[in-house]
């Protein structure tokens, strides 16, 4: 006994999946950017200030796909930033980046989940 089948419409299906992927990446990028702005804001509030240089250097990157992951970074390029965050043998840690992320992580994840539900609820996927 043998069986054969023909599947039609695969090109259209692939186009729809590709379109959905682009739309989803746009939605996720928007939410990730909002999250990065929240973390940046709170990191600046938590950052210890002597001259203001470290606080003013805290910034974020636009979301982009890196090795299959959508990534946005919040941080500083000031050389002593890690020493302030983690401390040294001569200076106690004064964390400002990690607490800003941890405080907002659930909210950011919740916002992303909400947007995904909205998108998938419209029958797009």
Long-range contacts (C-beta under 8 A, 24 or more apart in sequence): 20-124, 20-125, 23-119, 23-124, 24-116, 24-119, 24-125, 25-65, 25-70, 27-115, 27-116, 27-119, 28-63, 28-70, 28-112, 28-115, 28-116, 29-63, 29-70, 30-115, 31-108, 31-111, 31-112, 31-115, 32-63, 32-70, 32-72, 32-108, 32-112, 33-60, 33-62, 33-63, 33-72, 34-108, 34-111, 35-72, 35-104, 35-108, 35-111, 35-112, 36-60, 36-61, 36-63, 36-72, 36-73, 36-74, 38-104, 38-107, 38-108, 39-74, 39-97, 39-100, 39-101, 39-104, 39-108, 40-74, 40-100, 41-100, 42-99, 42-100, 42-103, 42-104, 43-74, 43-96, 43-97, 43-100, 44-96, 45-100, 46-95, 46-96, 46-99, 46-100, 47-84, 47-96, 48-84, 48-94, 48-96, 53-78, 54-78, 54-80, 54-81, 54-84, 57-81, 58-96, 58-97, 74-100, 74-101
